[in-house]
Amino acid sequence: MNGMKWDEKDFEVFSIEGLEPRMEALISTVRPKLEALGGHFEHYFSSVLGEEFHPHVARHARRKVNPPKDTWVAWSTSSRGYKSLPHFQIGLFGSKVFVILALVYELPGKEMMADRLLEDTELFDSLPGQFIVSGDHMSPEASPVHEDGGDEVIRLLERLKTVKKGEFLVGRHIPREEAVRMSEKEFLALAEDTFDRLLPVYRSLTGRK
């Protein structure tokens, strides 16, 4: 295993045709790195947030035909799962690595969390310009966090509040070409910096200011 450093083989997994061949490559190539990241940042989140966090590496167990187009490790306060809670993720599509805080459509109480963030939108003003927001965890597409003067953030939070399938993701996307050039140390430092900057958002939406 190549530690927690990304290389071209990790991204090439998503070009392999067929569910079984892609899953075999994903399990042997990418999953060990996600598991290592899971253990590494488990201690970080538990330490900085004062609550036990648990890593969850995507298993893609429900897939029967279509191969996964992305994969990830998520951290939440539950040992049983993460989709019903605000959670942090590191993962990759064929074109990029993502380091994000996510609220997905399965999350109960997301209306109240959206309201908390809508009352605290200045948190997003302080995020670096290379941060992104998205309303769809299944798509690699995203918008700059300051797009339209921050109106995109408000639009996505309103959608999170009012639309059953609404989602809200915020964090960093690292293009494939950049990710493979980074050393393990450089990537871990960038990921930790990203999470550091997202902690105030997490505290706000969970009411833990």
Contacts in CASP RR format, 6 or more apart in sequence:
PFRMAT RR
TARGET T0000
AUTHOR 0000-0000-0000
METHOD contacts of the structure
MODEL  1
MNGMKWDEKDFEVFSIEGLEPRMEALISTVRPKLEALGGHFEHYFSSVLG
EEFHPHVARHARRKVNPPKDTWVAWSTSSRGYKSLPHFQIGLFGSKVFVI
LALVYELPGKEMMADRLLEDTELFDSLPGQFIVSGDHMSPEASPVHEDGG
DEVIRLLERLKTVKKGEFLVGRHIPREEAVRMSEKEFLALAEDTFDRLLP
VYRSLTGRK
1 32 0 8 1.000
1 33 0 8 1.000
1 36 0 8 1.000
2 33 0 8 1.000
3 32 0 8 1.000
3 33 0 8 1.000
3 36 0 8 1.000
3 184 0 8 1.000
4 33 0 8 1.000
4 36 0 8 1.000
4 37 0 8 1.000
4 40 0 8 1.000
4 184 0 8 1.000
4 187 0 8 1.000
4 188 0 8 1.000
5 33 0 8 1.000
5 182 0 8 1.000
5 183 0 8 1.000
5 184 0 8 1.000
5 187 0 8 1.000
6 33 0 8 1.000
6 92 0 8 1.000
6 97 0 8 1.000
6 179 0 8 1.000
6 180 0 8 1.000
6 182 0 8 1.000
6 187 0 8 1.000
7 180 0 8 1.000
8 180 0 8 1.000
9 29 0 8 1.000
10 29 0 8 1.000
10 30 0 8 1.000
10 33 0 8 1.000
10 92 0 8 1.000
11 92 0 8 1.000
11 94 0 8 1.000
11 95 0 8 1.000
11 176 0 8 1.000
11 180 0 8 1.000
13 22 0 8 1.000
13 25 0 8 1.000
13 26 0 8 1.000
13 29 0 8 1.000
13 30 0 8 1.000
13 94 0 8 1.000
14 22 0 8 1.000
14 68 0 8 1.000
14 69 0 8 1.000
14 70 0 8 1.000
14 93 0 8 1.000
14 94 0 8 1.000
15 94 0 8 1.000
16 22 0 8 1.000
16 25 0 8 1.000
16 67 0 8 1.000
17 67 0 8 1.000
18 67 0 8 1.000
19 63 0 8 1.000
19 64 0 8 1.000
19 65 0 8 1.000
19 66 0 8 1.000
19 67 0 8 1.000
21 67 0 8 1.000
22 67 0 8 1.000
22 68 0 8 1.000
23 60 0 8 1.000
23 63 0 8 1.000
23 67 0 8 1.000
23 68 0 8 1.000
26 60 0 8 1.000
26 68 0 8 1.000
26 71 0 8 1.000
30 71 0 8 1.000
30 92 0 8 1.000
31 57 0 8 1.000
31 71 0 8 1.000
34 57 0 8 1.000
34 58 0 8 1.000
34 71 0 8 1.000
34 72 0 8 1.000
34 73 0 8 1.000
34 90 0 8 1.000
34 91 0 8 1.000
35 55 0 8 1.000
35 57 0 8 1.000
35 73 0 8 1.000
37 55 0 8 1.000
37 73 0 8 1.000
37 90 0 8 1.000
37 191 0 8 1.000
38 55 0 8 1.000
38 57 0 8 1.000
38 73 0 8 1.000
38 75 0 8 1.000
39 55 0 8 1.000
40 188 0 8 1.000
41 55 0 8 1.000
41 75 0 8 1.000
41 88 0 8 1.000
41 90 0 8 1.000
41 191 0 8 1.000
41 192 0 8 1.000
41 195 0 8 1.000
42 53 0 8 1.000
42 54 0 8 1.000
42 55 0 8 1.000
42 75 0 8 1.000
44 192 0 8 1.000
44 195 0 8 1.000
45 53 0 8 1.000
45 75 0 8 1.000
45 88 0 8 1.000
45 195 0 8 1.000
46 52 0 8 1.000
46 53 0 8 1.000
48 196 0 8 1.000
48 199 0 8 1.000
49 199 0 8 1.000
49 202 0 8 1.000
49 203 0 8 1.000
49 208 0 8 1.000
51 77 0 8 1.000
52 77 0 8 1.000
53 75 0 8 1.000
53 76 0 8 1.000
53 77 0 8 1.000
54 75 0 8 1.000
54 76 0 8 1.000
54 77 0 8 1.000
54 78 0 8 1.000
54 79 0 8 1.000
54 81 0 8 1.000
55 73 0 8 1.000
55 74 0 8 1.000
55 75 0 8 1.000
56 73 0 8 1.000
56 74 0 8 1.000
56 75 0 8 1.000
56 76 0 8 1.000
56 81 0 8 1.000
56 82 0 8 1.000
57 72 0 8 1.000
57 73 0 8 1.000
58 68 0 8 1.000
58 71 0 8 1.000
58 72 0 8 1.000
58 73 0 8 1.000
58 74 0 8 1.000
60 68 0 8 1.000
60 71 0 8 1.000
69 93 0 8 1.000
69 94 0 8 1.000
69 138 0 8 1.000
70 91 0 8 1.000
70 92 0 8 1.000
70 93 0 8 1.000
70 94 0 8 1.000
70 138 0 8 1.000
70 140 0 8 1.000
71 91 0 8 1.000
71 92 0 8 1.000
72 89 0 8 1.000
72 90 0 8 1.000
72 91 0 8 1.000
72 92 0 8 1.000
72 98 0 8 1.000
73 89 0 8 1.000
73 90 0 8 1.000
73 91 0 8 1.000
74 82 0 8 1.000
74 87 0 8 1.000
74 88 0 8 1.000
74 89 0 8 1.000
74 102 0 8 1.000
75 82 0 8 1.000
75 87 0 8 1.000
75 88 0 8 1.000
75 89 0 8 1.000
76 82 0 8 1.000
76 85 0 8 1.000
76 86 0 8 1.000
76 87 0 8 1.000
76 88 0 8 1.000
77 85 0 8 1.000
78 84 0 8 1.000
78 85 0 8 1.000
83 104 0 8 1.000
83 106 0 8 1.000
83 107 0 8 1.000
84 106 0 8 1.000
84 107 0 8 1.000
84 108 0 8 1.000
85 107 0 8 1.000
86 101 0 8 1.000
86 102 0 8 1.000
86 103 0 8 1.000
86 107 0 8 1.000
86 113 0 8 1.000
86 202 0 8 1.000
86 205 0 8 1.000
86 206 0 8 1.000
87 101 0 8 1.000
87 102 0 8 1.000
88 100 0 8 1.000
88 101 0 8 1.000
88 102 0 8 1.000
88 195 0 8 1.000
88 198 0 8 1.000
88 202 0 8 1.000
89 98 0 8 1.000
89 99 0 8 1.000
89 100 0 8 1.000
89 101 0 8 1.000
89 102 0 8 1.000
90 97 0 8 1.000
90 98 0 8 1.000
90 99 0 8 1.000
90 191 0 8 1.000
91 97 0 8 1.000
91 98 0 8 1.000
91 99 0 8 1.000
92 98 0 8 1.000
92 179 0 8 1.000
93 140 0 8 1.000
94 140 0 8 1.000
94 176 0 8 1.000
95 140 0 8 1.000
95 175 0 8 1.000
95 176 0 8 1.000
96 140 0 8 1.000
96 173 0 8 1.000
96 174 0 8 1.000
96 175 0 8 1.000
96 176 0 8 1.000
96 179 0 8 1.000
97 173 0 8 1.000
97 174 0 8 1.000
97 176 0 8 1.000
97 179 0 8 1.000
97 187 0 8 1.000
98 140 0 8 1.000
98 171 0 8 1.000
98 172 0 8 1.000
98 173 0 8 1.000
98 174 0 8 1.000
99 171 0 8 1.000
99 172 0 8 1.000
99 174 0 8 1.000
99 190 0 8 1.000
99 191 0 8 1.000
99 194 0 8 1.000
99 195 0 8 1.000
100 169 0 8 1.000
100 170 0 8 1.000
100 171 0 8 1.000
100 172 0 8 1.000
100 198 0 8 1.000
101 169 0 8 1.000
101 170 0 8 1.000
101 171 0 8 1.000
101 198 0 8 1.000
101 201 0 8 1.000
101 202 0 8 1.000
102 137 0 8 1.000
102 167 0 8 1.000
102 168 0 8 1.000
102 169 0 8 1.000
103 110 0 8 1.000
103 113 0 8 1.000
103 114 0 8 1.000
103 160 0 8 1.000
103 167 0 8 1.000
103 168 0 8 1.000
103 169 0 8 1.000
103 205 0 8 1.000
104 137 0 8 1.000
104 167 0 8 1.000
105 164 0 8 1.000
105 165 0 8 1.000
105 166 0 8 1.000
105 167 0 8 1.000
107 113 0 8 1.000
110 160 0 8 1.000
110 161 0 8 1.000
110 166 0 8 1.000
110 168 0 8 1.000
111 160 0 8 1.000
111 161 0 8 1.000
111 162 0 8 1.000
113 160 0 8 1.000
113 205 0 8 1.000
113 206 0 8 1.000
114 157 0 8 1.000
114 158 0 8 1.000
114 160 0 8 1.000
114 161 0 8 1.000
114 168 0 8 1.000
115 161 0 8 1.000
116 204 0 8 1.000
116 205 0 8 1.000
116 207 0 8 1.000
117 123 0 8 1.000
117 157 0 8 1.000
117 168 0 8 1.000
117 201 0 8 1.000
117 204 0 8 1.000
117 205 0 8 1.000
118 154 0 8 1.000
118 157 0 8 1.000
118 158 0 8 1.000
118 161 0 8 1.000
120 204 0 8 1.000
121 150 0 8 1.000
121 153 0 8 1.000
121 154 0 8 1.000
121 157 0 8 1.000
123 200 0 8 1.000
123 201 0 8 1.000
123 204 0 8 1.000
124 133 0 8 1.000
124 145 0 8 1.000
124 146 0 8 1.000
124 150 0 8 1.000
124 153 0 8 1.000
124 170 0 8 1.000
124 201 0 8 1.000
125 146 0 8 1.000
125 150 0 8 1.000
126 197 0 8 1.000
126 200 0 8 1.000
127 145 0 8 1.000
127 146 0 8 1.000
127 170 0 8 1.000
127 171 0 8 1.000
127 197 0 8 1.000
128 197 0 8 1.000
129 144 0 8 1.000
129 145 0 8 1.000
129 146 0 8 1.000
130 144 0 8 1.000
130 172 0 8 1.000
131 144 0 8 1.000
131 145 0 8 1.000
131 170 0 8 1.000
131 171 0 8 1.000
131 172 0 8 1.000
131 194 0 8 1.000
131 197 0 8 1.000
132 142 0 8 1.000
132 143 0 8 1.000
132 144 0 8 1.000
132 145 0 8 1.000
132 169 0 8 1.000
132 170 0 8 1.000
132 171 0 8 1.000
132 172 0 8 1.000
132 173 0 8 1.000
133 142 0 8 1.000
133 143 0 8 1.000
133 144 0 8 1.000
133 145 0 8 1.000
133 147 0 8 1.000
133 152 0 8 1.000
133 153 0 8 1.000
133 156 0 8 1.000
133 168 0 8 1.000
133 169 0 8 1.000
133 170 0 8 1.000
133 171 0 8 1.000
134 141 0 8 1.000
134 142 0 8 1.000
134 143 0 8 1.000
134 156 0 8 1.000
134 167 0 8 1.000
134 168 0 8 1.000
134 169 0 8 1.000
134 170 0 8 1.000
135 156 0 8 1.000
135 159 0 8 1.000
135 160 0 8 1.000
135 166 0 8 1.000
135 167 0 8 1.000
135 168 0 8 1.000
135 169 0 8 1.000
136 167 0 8 1.000
136 169 0 8 1.000
137 167 0 8 1.000
137 169 0 8 1.000
140 173 0 8 1.000
142 169 0 8 1.000
142 173 0 8 1.000
143 152 0 8 1.000
144 152 0 8 1.000
145 152 0 8 1.000
145 153 0 8 1.000
145 170 0 8 1.000
145 171 0 8 1.000
153 170 0 8 1.000
156 168 0 8 1.000
157 168 0 8 1.000
159 166 0 8 1.000
160 166 0 8 1.000
160 167 0 8 1.000
160 168 0 8 1.000
170 198 0 8 1.000
170 201 0 8 1.000
171 194 0 8 1.000
171 198 0 8 1.000
172 190 0 8 1.000
172 194 0 8 1.000
174 182 0 8 1.000
174 187 0 8 1.000
174 190 0 8 1.000
179 187 0 8 1.000
182 190 0 8 1.000
202 208 0 8 1.000
203 209 0 8 1.000
END
